[in-house]
Amino acid sequence: MTGLMVRTNGLVHIYRAEGHDVAALSGVDLHVAPGELMGLLGPSGAGKSTLMNLLAGVFRPSAGKIHIGDAELSTATGREIDRLRATEVSLTLQGAARNLLPYASPAENVRFAQRAARRSGKDVPEPREVLADVGLNADADAPLSTLTPGELQLAALAVALAPRPGLLLADEPTSQLDHEARDGVLTRLAEINRSQGTTVVLVTHDPHVAAFLPRTVTIRDGRVGGEGRSGEEYAVVTADGFLPLPAHVRDDLPPGTLVRFHQADGRYEIVPEGTHE
């Protein structure tokens, strides 16, 4: 299997709240390579979950484009998006229980999640094979009530992997887990990413999860606010020349600060020059 590429250009999403238009995303440019494992970081309300729902085709963007593999979601028909979500793109919601049928075993949950893919003609593995990929084969027929929180999260992960998607979107897959269970879920995600080539994008607030990932993207105020690569943090210049400042720099340069860019020996320095008032 080959993972799917993800690319957004000028992505904007506006929703109505209490009689006002609210911009959840304000021009997000993002590229995720096929087979990449990366995380979305940022404070609550920054737009991370909105972005995940847009990538999954749950929402339609107000403006901009979303490319998932060869598909362009902003112009795709409802039928095309339904097929994509049934076969190639899976979204795991925060909280394992939201992804599982409580009266069904893990194997039954996986089989149910494969129904649309089977109807479309896609060749999918047996449920026990999917559960083996996440380390739950021995509990395939166990009642969900007997599983630990970590095992329930692995079962939810198996449901998302049921159709063998090229893109897995996971919203806080390790929330409310202890350290051992968290590390177990991360290990399984990394193994699936490596062995199956599945592109994995996950949302997290946990710095330990962020440190585990080879690449992170920070969403701040509805835009890409920074990137992390191998432990180093970088600001990202957007297509329209916008440069979000890291949080610690914003504390030193309050709104209204005038800055000058000084270039020397191929490097740029930001020099504060008072305020615009």
C-alpha positions, 0 to 999 in steps of 0.5 A: 500500500502507498500512503496518500499525499495531503496538500492544502492551499489557502484553506479557509473555514468560516462558521456561524456562532451566536450570529457572527462569522468566525474564521476557524482557519484563515489560509492554511497551506500544508503539505504532508508527503505520502507515507509521512507520520506527523502531528498537529499541535496548538492550543484549544480553539486553534483550528486543529480539529476543524482541519482534520474534519476538512481533510476527512471530507466531513466539512466543506471549506469556505475557500481554498483547496484540499488535495488528498492523493489525486482527489480534490475535495473542495470540488468532489461530489458527495458520492466521491467523498463518500467513496474516499472515506469508505476506502482511502481516508479514515478519521478516528475521533477523540475518545475511543468509545466514539469510534466503537459499537458498545455492544459488539466485539472488536472483531465485529466492530472491524467487520462493520467498519469494512462494510462500505469498502467491501461494497465498493469492491475493495479487497480488505483483510479479515478482522483478525488480521487487522486486530493483529496489526494493533496487537489485539488478536487475542481479544478479538471476540472479547466484550468491550467492557472487559478491555482496558482504556489502552486496549479500547483505543487500540480497538478504535485504531483497528476500526480506522484501519479496517479498510486499509486506508492510505490516510489515517487522521487521528484526533487525540488518539492517546488522550486520557491514557496512562504513559504505558498505554500511550506509548503502546498506541504510539508504537503501533501507529509507528509500526503501521506507518512503517510497514504499511506505508499509511500516511498518519496525521494526528492531533495532540496536546501531549508534549511527549507525543509531539517529541515522538513524532519526526515532524510536527506542525503548529496551528495558531490563530487558524494558520500554520504557526510553526514546524518542528523537525527533529526537536528543532522549532521553526517559524513558517513563512506563508504564501502571502508572506505572513510570518507567525512569531513563536510564542516566546517571541510574541511575549517580548514583542507585543501587538503594535511593535515595529520591527526592522529586518537586518540582513548580514552574512546571509542571516536576518535579525529582527530589530524592535524599533518601538511601537506604531503609536 
